[in-house]
Amino acid sequence: MSPSVVHVVKVAGISGAENHLLLLLPALRARGWDVGVAMLHEHEPGAEEFAARLELDGVPVERVPLRRTLDPRAFRRILRRARRERPAILHTHLVHADFHGLPAGRLARVPVLVSTKHGFNPFRERRAFAAADRGVAALADVHVAISAGLARYLAEREGFDPASFEVVHYGIEAGPEPAPLSGEPRLAIVGRLIPIKGHDVLLRSLAAARDAVPGLTLEVAGDGPLEGELRATAARLGLEDAVSFLGRVAPAAPVFERANVVVVPSFGEGFGMVALEAMERGRPVVASTVGGLPEIVDDGRTGILVPPGDADALAAALVDLVRDPARAAAMGAAGRARALGEFAQERCTDRIEALYETALSAAGARRLRRSAQARSSANAASSASTKSQGAR
Protein backbone atom coordinates (compact mmCIF):
# COMPACT_ATOMS: atom_id res chain seq x y z
CA MET A 1 0.00 0.00 0.00
CA SER A 2 0.92 3.66 -0.44
CA PRO A 3 1.57 5.81 2.65
CA SER A 4 -1.04 5.72 5.41
CA VAL A 5 -3.66 8.44 5.86
CA VAL A 6 -5.83 8.96 8.93
CA HIS A 7 -8.95 11.03 8.32
CA VAL A 8 -10.45 12.71 11.39
CA VAL A 9 -14.09 13.75 11.06
CA LYS A 10 -16.97 14.72 13.35
CA VAL A 11 -20.17 12.97 12.25
CA ALA A 12 -23.71 13.58 13.46
CA GLY A 13 -25.60 12.50 10.33
CA ILE A 14 -24.99 11.88 6.66
CA SER A 15 -25.06 14.98 4.49
CA GLY A 16 -22.66 16.67 2.07
CA ALA A 17 -19.32 16.18 3.85
CA GLU A 18 -20.15 12.64 4.90
CA ASN A 19 -21.36 11.61 1.44
CA HIS A 20 -18.14 13.07 0.03
CA LEU A 21 -16.07 10.86 2.35
CA LEU A 22 -18.22 7.80 1.64
CA LEU A 23 -17.15 8.12 -2.00
CA LEU A 24 -13.60 9.44 -1.56
CA LEU A 25 -12.16 7.12 1.09
CA PRO A 26 -12.99 3.78 -0.58
CA ALA A 27 -11.74 5.26 -3.88
CA LEU A 28 -8.40 6.21 -2.29
CA ARG A 29 -8.14 2.79 -0.68
CA ALA A 30 -8.80 1.14 -4.04
CA ARG A 31 -5.83 3.08 -5.43
CA GLY A 32 -3.56 1.67 -2.76
CA TRP A 33 -3.68 4.32 -0.03
CA ASP A 34 -3.80 2.90 3.50
CA VAL A 35 -6.82 4.90 4.62
CA GLY A 36 -8.42 4.81 8.06
CA VAL A 37 -10.86 7.03 9.98
CA ALA A 38 -11.05 8.42 13.50
CA MET A 39 -14.71 9.38 13.82
CA LEU A 40 -15.68 11.87 16.51
CA HIS A 41 -19.33 11.36 17.45
CA GLU A 42 -21.96 11.88 20.15
CA HIS A 43 -23.64 8.49 19.70
CA GLU A 44 -25.90 9.70 16.88
CA PRO A 45 -27.57 7.01 14.71
CA GLY A 46 -26.28 8.80 11.61
CA ALA A 47 -22.71 8.50 12.85
CA GLU A 48 -23.05 4.75 13.29
CA GLU A 49 -24.59 4.44 9.81
CA PHE A 50 -21.65 6.40 8.36
CA ALA A 51 -19.11 4.15 10.11
CA ALA A 52 -20.89 0.95 9.10
CA ARG A 53 -21.02 1.99 5.44
CA LEU A 54 -17.31 2.78 5.38
CA GLU A 55 -16.46 -0.52 7.04
CA LEU A 56 -18.52 -2.39 4.44
CA ASP A 57 -16.28 -0.75 1.84
CA GLY A 58 -13.13 -1.89 3.64
CA VAL A 59 -12.27 1.39 5.40
CA PRO A 60 -11.52 0.82 9.11
CA VAL A 61 -13.21 3.26 11.51
CA GLU A 62 -12.24 4.05 15.09
CA ARG A 63 -15.21 5.51 16.97
CA VAL A 64 -14.11 8.32 19.29
CA PRO A 65 -16.88 9.60 21.63
CA LEU A 66 -17.01 13.37 22.02
CA ARG A 67 -18.32 14.39 25.43
CA ARG A 68 -17.94 18.14 25.02
CA THR A 69 -16.99 20.63 22.31
CA LEU A 70 -13.31 20.44 23.26
CA ASP A 71 -12.78 17.00 24.79
CA PRO A 72 -9.34 16.19 26.28
CA ARG A 73 -10.06 12.46 26.21
CA ALA A 74 -10.93 12.52 22.51
CA PHE A 75 -7.80 14.58 21.85
CA ARG A 76 -5.62 12.06 23.72
CA ARG A 77 -7.09 9.16 21.75
CA ILE A 78 -6.28 10.82 18.43
CA LEU A 79 -2.80 11.75 19.70
CA ARG A 80 -2.12 8.17 20.85
CA ARG A 81 -3.25 6.80 17.51
CA ALA A 82 -1.05 9.21 15.58
CA ARG A 83 1.98 8.33 17.72
CA ARG A 84 1.27 4.60 17.50
CA GLU A 85 0.54 4.36 13.78
CA ARG A 86 2.81 7.18 12.57
CA PRO A 87 0.68 7.99 9.50
CA ALA A 88 2.22 9.93 6.65
CA ILE A 89 -0.84 12.19 6.47
CA LEU A 90 -3.53 13.25 8.93
CA HIS A 91 -6.51 14.85 7.18
CA THR A 92 -9.22 16.66 9.17
CA HIS A 93 -12.78 17.53 8.15
CA LEU A 94 -15.09 20.01 9.90
CA VAL A 95 -14.50 22.16 12.97
CA HIS A 96 -14.34 19.57 15.76
CA ALA A 97 -11.88 17.48 13.78
CA ASP A 98 -9.68 20.53 13.10
CA PHE A 99 -9.52 21.49 16.78
CA HIS A 100 -8.76 17.95 17.97
CA GLY A 101 -6.87 16.48 15.02
CA LEU A 102 -4.50 19.22 13.87
CA PRO A 103 -2.83 19.84 17.28
CA ALA A 104 -2.61 16.08 17.86
CA GLY A 105 -1.04 15.56 14.45
CA ARG A 106 1.51 18.32 15.04
CA LEU A 107 2.45 16.97 18.49
CA ALA A 108 2.83 13.48 17.01
CA ARG A 109 5.05 14.91 14.25
CA VAL A 110 2.88 13.61 11.43
CA PRO A 111 4.75 14.69 8.26
CA VAL A 112 1.70 16.19 6.47
CA LEU A 113 -1.42 17.75 7.96
CA VAL A 114 -4.38 18.50 5.66
CA SER A 115 -7.55 20.37 6.63
CA THR A 116 -10.71 20.52 4.51
CA LYS A 117 -13.28 23.26 5.13
CA HIS A 118 -16.78 22.14 4.17
CA GLY A 119 -19.47 24.66 4.99
CA PHE A 120 -21.08 27.94 5.95
CA ASN A 121 -21.76 28.15 9.71
CA PRO A 122 -23.35 30.89 11.85
CA PHE A 123 -20.61 30.60 14.49
CA ARG A 124 -18.02 31.76 11.95
CA GLU A 125 -19.42 35.27 12.47
CA ARG A 126 -17.91 35.37 15.98
CA ARG A 127 -14.57 37.14 16.19
CA ALA A 128 -13.26 34.85 18.96
CA PHE A 129 -14.06 31.75 16.94
CA ALA A 130 -12.49 33.23 13.78
CA ALA A 131 -9.25 33.95 15.63
CA ALA A 132 -9.16 30.46 17.14
CA ASP A 133 -9.96 28.82 13.82
CA ARG A 134 -7.18 30.70 12.03
CA GLY A 135 -4.77 29.75 14.80
CA VAL A 136 -5.58 26.06 14.60
CA ALA A 137 -5.61 26.13 10.80
CA ALA A 138 -2.04 27.49 10.82
CA LEU A 139 -0.94 24.02 11.95
CA ALA A 140 -2.01 22.49 8.61
CA ASP A 141 0.33 22.13 5.65
CA VAL A 142 -2.47 21.96 3.07
CA HIS A 143 -5.78 23.84 3.20
CA VAL A 144 -8.68 22.57 1.07
CA ALA A 145 -11.98 24.34 0.40
CA ILE A 146 -14.80 22.51 -1.36
CA SER A 147 -15.56 25.55 -3.54
CA ALA A 148 -14.08 28.89 -4.47
CA GLY A 149 -17.23 30.43 -3.01
CA LEU A 150 -16.47 28.86 0.36
CA ALA A 151 -12.89 30.15 0.22
CA ARG A 152 -14.22 33.68 -0.35
CA TYR A 153 -16.71 33.29 2.49
CA LEU A 154 -13.93 32.19 4.87
CA ALA A 155 -11.87 35.18 3.80
CA GLU A 156 -14.77 37.56 4.45
CA ARG A 157 -15.91 36.04 7.74
CA GLU A 158 -12.70 34.82 9.33
CA GLY A 159 -9.86 36.63 7.61
CA PHE A 160 -8.34 33.67 5.78
CA ASP A 161 -6.32 34.28 2.64
CA PRO A 162 -8.55 32.85 -0.13
CA ALA A 163 -5.45 32.09 -2.20
CA SER A 164 -4.22 29.75 0.53
CA PHE A 165 -6.94 27.20 -0.27
CA GLU A 166 -6.78 24.41 -2.78
CA VAL A 167 -10.30 24.13 -4.24
CA VAL A 168 -11.49 20.53 -4.57
CA HIS A 169 -15.13 20.09 -5.56
CA TYR A 170 -17.12 17.12 -4.35
CA GLY A 171 -17.57 14.33 -6.86
CA ILE A 172 -20.52 12.20 -7.89
CA GLU A 173 -20.94 8.76 -9.39
CA ALA A 174 -23.27 8.00 -12.28
CA GLY A 175 -26.56 6.34 -11.50
CA PRO A 176 -28.80 4.59 -14.02
CA GLU A 177 -30.32 6.63 -16.80
CA PRO A 178 -32.94 8.85 -15.14
CA ALA A 179 -36.61 8.84 -16.01
CA PRO A 180 -37.63 11.63 -18.37
CA LEU A 181 -39.37 14.71 -17.00
CA SER A 182 -43.09 14.13 -16.68
CA GLY A 183 -44.06 17.66 -17.68
CA GLU A 184 -46.15 18.06 -14.53
CA PRO A 185 -45.62 21.30 -12.56
CA ARG A 186 -43.93 19.64 -9.60
CA LEU A 187 -41.04 21.06 -7.54
CA ALA A 188 -38.76 19.43 -4.97
CA ILE A 189 -36.44 20.64 -2.25
CA VAL A 190 -34.11 18.29 -0.36
CA GLY A 191 -32.24 19.20 2.79
CA ARG A 192 -32.37 19.80 6.52
CA LEU A 193 -35.21 22.02 7.72
CA ILE A 194 -32.97 24.76 9.09
CA PRO A 195 -32.91 28.52 8.39
CA ILE A 196 -29.90 28.59 6.07
CA LYS A 197 -31.65 26.32 3.54
CA GLY A 198 -34.25 28.97 2.63
CA HIS A 199 -37.45 26.92 2.86
CA ASP A 200 -39.46 29.93 4.02
CA VAL A 201 -38.43 31.89 0.90
CA LEU A 202 -39.45 28.96 -1.29
CA LEU A 203 -42.89 28.72 0.32
CA ARG A 204 -43.52 32.41 -0.32
CA SER A 205 -42.31 31.99 -3.90
CA LEU A 206 -44.55 28.98 -4.39
CA ALA A 207 -47.60 30.94 -3.23
CA ALA A 208 -46.80 33.69 -5.75
CA ALA A 209 -46.00 31.25 -8.56
CA ARG A 210 -49.31 29.44 -8.13
CA ASP A 211 -51.11 32.59 -9.26
CA ALA A 212 -49.59 31.91 -12.69
CA VAL A 213 -49.47 28.09 -12.46
CA PRO A 214 -52.36 27.00 -10.20
CA GLY A 215 -51.41 23.30 -10.28
CA LEU A 216 -47.84 23.85 -9.05
CA THR A 217 -46.87 21.54 -6.15
CA LEU A 218 -43.84 21.02 -3.93
CA GLU A 219 -42.32 18.01 -2.17
CA VAL A 220 -40.16 18.84 0.86
CA ALA A 221 -37.70 16.07 1.74
CA GLY A 222 -35.82 16.46 5.00
CA ASP A 223 -36.29 16.84 8.73
CA GLY A 224 -35.17 19.42 11.24
CA PRO A 225 -36.20 21.93 13.88
CA LEU A 226 -38.18 24.18 11.52
CA GLU A 227 -40.72 21.56 10.46
CA GLY A 228 -43.55 22.86 12.66
CA GLU A 229 -42.92 26.46 11.68
CA LEU A 230 -42.78 25.60 7.98
CA ARG A 231 -46.00 23.62 8.16
CA ALA A 232 -47.64 26.62 9.81
CA THR A 233 -46.29 28.93 7.10
CA ALA A 234 -47.62 26.64 4.37
CA ALA A 235 -51.05 26.67 6.04
CA ARG A 236 -51.01 30.45 6.44
CA LEU A 237 -50.20 30.83 2.73
CA GLY A 238 -53.00 28.47 1.73
CA LEU A 239 -50.59 25.78 0.53
CA GLU A 240 -51.80 22.78 2.56
CA ASP A 241 -52.82 20.87 -0.59
CA ALA A 242 -49.78 22.00 -2.59
CA VAL A 243 -46.94 21.06 -0.22
CA SER A 244 -46.02 17.57 0.97
CA PHE A 245 -43.60 17.19 3.89
CA LEU A 246 -41.88 13.82 3.41
CA GLY A 247 -39.44 13.78 6.33
CA ARG A 248 -35.93 12.49 5.79
CA VAL A 249 -35.64 10.52 2.55
CA ALA A 250 -32.57 8.43 1.76
CA PRO A 251 -31.67 7.96 -0.98
CA ALA A 252 -33.22 11.11 -2.42
CA ALA A 253 -33.16 10.01 -6.07
CA PRO A 254 -36.90 9.17 -6.18
CA VAL A 255 -37.74 12.67 -4.94
CA PHE A 256 -35.60 14.23 -7.66
CA GLU A 257 -37.12 12.03 -10.34
CA ARG A 258 -40.70 12.91 -9.40
CA ALA A 259 -39.87 16.60 -9.81
CA ASN A 260 -39.62 18.66 -12.96
CA VAL A 261 -37.55 21.32 -11.18
CA VAL A 262 -35.35 21.01 -8.08
CA VAL A 263 -34.97 24.13 -5.95
CA VAL A 264 -31.96 25.08 -3.78
CA PRO A 265 -32.89 28.49 -2.28
CA SER A 266 -30.14 28.48 0.36
CA PHE A 267 -28.60 31.50 2.06
CA GLY A 268 -25.29 29.64 2.26
CA GLU A 269 -23.82 26.46 0.76
CA GLY A 270 -20.19 25.42 1.03
CA PHE A 271 -20.74 23.37 -2.10
CA GLY A 272 -24.36 22.49 -2.86
CA MET A 273 -24.42 18.71 -3.22
CA VAL A 274 -28.20 18.61 -3.64
CA ALA A 275 -27.87 20.67 -6.82
CA LEU A 276 -25.27 18.26 -8.19
CA GLU A 277 -27.36 15.21 -7.26
CA ALA A 278 -30.40 16.73 -8.98
CA MET A 279 -28.36 17.43 -12.11
CA GLU A 280 -27.07 13.85 -12.14
CA ARG A 281 -30.74 12.77 -12.12
CA GLY A 282 -31.35 14.97 -15.17
CA ARG A 283 -33.32 17.68 -13.38
CA PRO A 284 -32.96 21.44 -13.96
CA VAL A 285 -32.02 23.38 -10.83
CA VAL A 286 -33.13 26.80 -9.62
CA ALA A 287 -30.60 27.90 -7.01
CA SER A 288 -29.28 30.87 -5.08
CA THR A 289 -26.12 32.70 -6.11
CA VAL A 290 -24.26 31.75 -2.92
CA GLY A 291 -21.23 29.66 -1.99
CA GLY A 292 -20.45 26.88 -4.40
CA LEU A 293 -23.82 26.84 -6.19
CA PRO A 294 -22.73 29.12 -9.10
CA GLU A 295 -19.81 26.73 -9.66
CA ILE A 296 -22.23 23.83 -10.11
CA VAL A 297 -25.26 25.31 -11.86
CA ASP A 298 -24.46 26.82 -15.26
CA ASP A 299 -26.95 29.70 -15.28
CA GLY A 300 -29.25 29.52 -18.31
CA ARG A 301 -27.90 26.14 -19.43
CA THR A 302 -28.41 23.64 -16.58
CA GLY A 303 -30.69 25.81 -14.45
CA ILE A 304 -31.37 29.32 -13.25
CA LEU A 305 -29.56 31.29 -10.53
CA VAL A 306 -31.38 33.90 -8.44
CA PRO A 307 -30.31 36.21 -5.59
CA PRO A 308 -30.65 34.58 -2.15
CA GLY A 309 -33.77 35.62 -0.28
CA ASP A 310 -35.44 37.16 -3.35
CA ALA A 311 -38.83 35.46 -3.35
CA ASP A 312 -40.05 37.37 -6.42
CA ALA A 313 -37.04 36.41 -8.55
CA LEU A 314 -37.34 32.81 -7.40
CA ALA A 315 -41.06 32.71 -8.26
CA ALA A 316 -40.39 34.14 -11.73
CA ALA A 317 -37.69 31.53 -12.42
CA LEU A 318 -39.99 28.70 -11.31
CA VAL A 319 -42.84 29.93 -13.50
CA ASP A 320 -40.53 30.25 -16.51
CA LEU A 321 -39.34 26.66 -16.23
CA VAL A 322 -42.58 24.89 -15.39
CA ARG A 323 -44.33 26.69 -18.25
CA ASP A 324 -41.67 25.50 -20.69
CA PRO A 325 -41.23 21.72 -20.29
CA ALA A 326 -39.00 21.48 -23.37
CA ARG A 327 -36.57 24.02 -21.93
CA ALA A 328 -36.65 22.28 -18.56
CA ALA A 329 -35.88 18.93 -20.21
CA ALA A 330 -32.99 20.43 -22.19
CA MET A 331 -31.55 21.93 -19.00
CA GLY A 332 -31.93 18.60 -17.22
CA ALA A 333 -30.02 16.77 -19.96
CA ALA A 334 -27.29 19.41 -19.97
CA GLY A 335 -27.12 19.19 -16.18
CA ARG A 336 -26.56 15.43 -16.22
CA ALA A 337 -23.83 15.78 -18.81
CA ARG A 338 -22.15 18.51 -16.73
CA ALA A 339 -22.43 16.53 -13.49
CA LEU A 340 -20.87 13.39 -14.96
CA GLY A 341 -18.23 15.30 -16.92
CA GLU A 342 -17.09 18.15 -14.68
CA PHE A 343 -17.84 16.58 -11.28
CA ALA A 344 -17.10 12.88 -11.73
CA GLN A 345 -15.83 11.29 -8.52
CA GLU A 346 -12.69 10.17 -10.33
CA ARG A 347 -11.71 13.82 -10.83
CA CYS A 348 -12.18 14.55 -7.13
CA THR A 349 -10.09 11.52 -6.15
CA ASP A 350 -7.37 12.49 -8.65
CA ARG A 351 -7.18 15.96 -7.15
CA ILE A 352 -6.89 14.78 -3.55
CA GLU A 353 -4.32 12.16 -4.50
CA ALA A 354 -2.23 14.78 -6.32
CA LEU A 355 -2.35 17.07 -3.26
CA TYR A 356 -1.19 14.21 -1.04
CA GLU A 357 1.70 13.32 -3.33
CA THR A 358 2.84 16.94 -3.66
CA ALA A 359 2.65 17.50 0.10
CA LEU A 360 4.58 14.30 0.85
CA SER A 361 7.30 15.31 -1.60
CA ALA A 362 7.54 18.73 0.06
CA ALA A 363 7.71 17.10 3.50
CA GLY A 364 10.51 14.82 2.28
CA ALA A 365 12.43 17.81 0.95
CA ARG A 366 12.03 19.57 4.31
CA ARG A 367 13.41 16.52 6.13
CA LEU A 368 16.42 16.40 3.83
CA ARG A 369 17.11 20.10 4.38
CA ARG A 370 16.86 19.73 8.15
CA SER A 371 19.13 16.69 8.06
CA ALA A 372 21.68 18.54 5.94
CA GLN A 373 21.53 21.55 8.25
CA ALA A 374 21.97 19.31 11.29
CA ARG A 375 25.01 17.62 9.71
CA SER A 376 26.45 20.98 8.77
CA SER A 377 26.00 22.28 12.30
CA ALA A 378 27.52 19.12 13.77
CA ASN A 379 30.51 19.35 11.40
CA ALA A 380 30.99 23.01 12.25
CA ALA A 381 30.86 22.25 15.96
CA SER A 382 33.34 19.36 15.54
CA SER A 383 35.69 21.53 13.50
CA ALA A 384 35.55 24.28 16.08
CA SER A 385 36.25 21.78 18.86
CA THR A 386 39.26 20.35 16.95
CA LYS A 387 40.70 23.82 16.37
CA SER A 388 40.21 24.67 20.02
CA GLN A 389 42.04 21.53 21.11
CA GLY A 390 44.86 22.25 18.62
CA ALA A 391 45.25 25.73 19.96
CA ARG A 392 45.91 24.32 23.38
N, C-alpha and C positions, 0 to 999 in steps of 0.2 A: 504493500500500500504506500501511497504518497504520505507526506507529513500529516501528523494528527492535528485535528481542529476541534476545539470544544466550543460549542455555541451555548451562550447563556441567555435565557429568555424568560420573561415573566408572562405566564399564561393564565387568563381567567376564562376565556372562551375562544372559539375559533372564528376569527374574522380575517381582515386583510393580511396582517403580519403573520398570523399563524398559517393561513393558507399558503402564503409565500414560502414559509419554511417547510411545509408539508410537501411541496414540490421540489424545492431547492436541495434539501439535505439528502434525500435518497438519490437525486441526480448526481450530486457531488460524490456520494459513496460509490455509485455505479462507475464513476470515472477513476476510482482508486483512492480517493481521499478517505482517511481514517476519521470519520465524523462521529461525534457524540454530542449529547445535549445535557446540560444542567438546567432543569426546569424549575424556576421559582413559582410557587403556587400557594393558594390559600384554600386548598381542598375543594376547588370548584369542579363540578362535573365536566365542564368544558376542558379543563386542564387535563383530566384523566383521559378524556377522549383523544385529545391531541397527542398525549404520550403513547397511548395504545396504537394509534394509527402510525406513528413513526416507528414503533417497535415492530409492527407488522411488515414494514418496509425495510427492516434490518438496521435501523438506526437506534443504538442504545440510549436510553433516557434515565438520568438520575433525577429523582423527584426530591426537591429541596423545599421544605415548608417555609413559608414566610410569615412570621408571627407579628411583624410590625413593618412600617415603611422602610426603616433602616434596621435590619436585623443582624446583630453580631454573630449569632449562631449560623445563619445562612452564609454570611460572609466567610466565616471560618471553614465551612464545608467546601465552598468554592476554592478558597486558598489551599486547603489540604489537597484537593483534587489536582489543582494546577501543579503543586509541588510534587505530588506522587507521580502523575502521568507525564509531566514535562511536555505539554503539547507545543507544537511549533506556532500555533495560532490560537488565540482566544478571541471569539467574535461575539459581541453583545448586541442585544436587540431590546429596545424600549427602555424606559427610564430606570426601573428597578434593577434591571440587568446591568445597565451602565454603572450605577452607583455601587453595586456589589461586585460586579465582575472586573471592571477596569482596574480598581485599586488592588484587587486580589491578583490579577494577572501581572501587574507591575511588580508587586512584592515577590511574586514567585519567579520573576525574571523570564516570563514568557517572551520569546523573541519578537512576536508580532501581535499587537492588539488592534482589533478592528471594531468599530462601533457603527451600527446602522440606526439612523433616525427614521421613524416610520410615520409619525402623524402630527396633526394639529391638536393641541391640548390647552384648555383654559388656564391651567396652572403656569404655562409658559409666559403669561402676562406679568407674573410676579417678579420683581427685580431680584429678590433674594434667591429665588429658584434659578433665574437666568444666570446669576453669578456662580452659583454652585454647579450648575450644569456645564458651563464653560470650563470651570476648573477641573471637573472630573473628565470632561471630553479631552482636555489637554494631555491626558495620559495615553490616548489612543494614537497609533501610528497612521491609521487609515480611517477616514471619516466618509461614510456612505449616506446619501440621501436618496429616497426612493423616487424623487422627482425634482426637477429644477425649481418648481413652484414651492416645494417644501424647503429647499435650501434658501430661497428668498425669504420665506416666512421666518425661518430660524434666524436669519440675518436681521430682519426687522424687529422681531420680538426679543431675541436674546443676545444680539450683538455678535453672532458668528460671522466669519468671513465666508460668503457664499462660494467663493472660488476654492475654499478648502475642501469642499465635498466632491466626492466622486458620485455621479448620478447613475444609479442602477435601477431601472424600472422593474416592477414585478413582471413575471412571465405567466403564460397561460398555455395549457395543453388543448389540443383540438378534441372536441367531442364529435359525436355522429352528426351527419348533416341535419341541420335544424329544420323543423316544419316551416312551411311558408307562412307569411303573415295572412291572417284570416280576413283582414279588411274591416273587422269590427272595431268600433271606437273604444278600445280598451287600453288603459294605462297600467303600469306597475311601478312600484317603488320597493326596493329591498334594502333593509338596513335596520340597525338599532333605533328604537323610538326614543331618541335623545335630541336636545335642541339643535345641535350642530348639523343634523341631517336635513333640516328644513321642511319637515312634514307639514307644519302649520302653513307655510307659504304655499305648498302644493295644494292643500285643501282650499285655500282662498282662490287659487288659480283655477282649480277644478270648478268651483262654483261659478266663476265668471265664464269659463270656457263652455259650460253647459248651456249658457244662453244662446250660443252659436251652434253647439252640437248637443242637443238634449239627451241623446242616448249615451253620452260619454260616461265610462265607469272607471274605477280605480281599485286595484288590489294592493293592499299594504302587507308586505311580508316582513316580519320582525317583531321582537318584543322589546320591552324597556319601560322605564318609569313614566313616560309620557302617554302611555296607552289610554288611560282614563280621560286625560285632558283632550287628547286628539279625538276620541270618540265623542266627547261633549262638543267639540268644535264642529265635527261633521254633522251632528244633530242640529246645532244652532244654525248652520248654513243650509240646512235642508237636504243633506247628502246621505241620509241613512240608507236609502235604497241604491245609492251610487257607489258607496265605498264598502269594501269587504276587508276586515282585519283578520289576517290569517294566522297571526302568531309567528313564531320562528319556523322557518321552512328550510330544511337542508336535505338534499341539495336544492338550490333555487332555480335550476334550469326549467322545471315545469312552469314556474311563475313567469319567467321571461318569455317562454314560448306561447303562453296564453295571451301575452300583450302584443299590441301593435307598436307601442312606444314605451320605452323605459325611461323613467325620470330620476335624475340625481340632482336635487335642488339644494345641495349642501352649502353651508357657510364656510366649511373648511374640509379639505380632503388631502391627506399627505400624498395619496396616489389617486384612488378612485377605482378600486377593483371591481365594484359593481358595474361601472360603465364598461369596463373591459369584458367582463363576463357576459353582459347583455350583447355586446358587439359580436363576441364569439358565437352567440346563439342567433346571430343574424338580425338583431333588433336595432332600429335607430334609437339614438339616445338624445334626450334634451337634458342639458346639464349646466351647472353654474360655472362661471369663469373664475374658479378658485383652485389653488393648490395644483395638483397634477392633472386635473380634469382637462384643461386645454391641450395637454400633451398627449392625451388619449383620444379625445373626440376631435375629429377634423371638421371644424365648423362649416356647415353647408354641404359636406360630402358624406360624413357618417352620422351626422346629427346636427343639433343646433345648440349653441352656447348662449346663455343669457346672464345678465348681472345677478349676483346672489341677492336674494331678498326682494327681487322685483316681480311681484305677483302678476302685474299686467303683462310684462314682457314674456313671462313664463306661459301665461294663458294664451297669448298670441301665437307663440311657437307651437304649443300643443294643438291649437285649432288648425294651424297651417298643415301640420303633418297628418292629423287624423282625417282631414278633408281631402287629402291627396294620397291615397293608398299606393299609387305607383311610385311616387317620390319616396314614401316611407320604405317601400320594398327595396328600391335602389340603394337607399342609404343603409339599410340593413345588410345587403349583400356586400357593399363597400366596407362596412364595419367589420364583417367577418373576415374579409380578405386582409384588412389592416391588422386586426387582432392576431391572426395566425402568421402574418408576415413580419410586422414590426415588433410584436410582443411575444413571440414564441418563447417558451420556457428555455429552450436550448440557448437562446441569445442571452438570457439572464444568467444562466449557469456559466456560459463562456466568460461573461464579464466578471463575475465573482472569482472564477478560477484565475483569470488573468491578474486581477488585483492581488490575490494571494501569492501568486508566483512572483510578481514584481516586488511585493513587500518582503517576501522571504529572501530574494536576491539582495535587496537593500540591507536587510538585517545581517546577512552574511558578510556584506562589504563592511558594515560597521564593526563587526567582530574582528575582521582582519585588520582594520585600521587600529582598533584598540590594542590588539595583540602586538602589532608592529610598534605602536607607541610605547607599550609596556616593555618590549625588548630593548627599544632604543633607550628608554629611561634606565633600565637595568644595566645596559652596557656603559652608559654615561656614568652611572654611579660606580660601577666596577673600575672604569678607567680612572675616575677621580681618586678612588681608594688606592689604586696601584701607584699613581703619581705621588700621593701623600706618603705612602710607605717608602717610596724611593727617595723622597726628599729627606726622610729621616736618616 
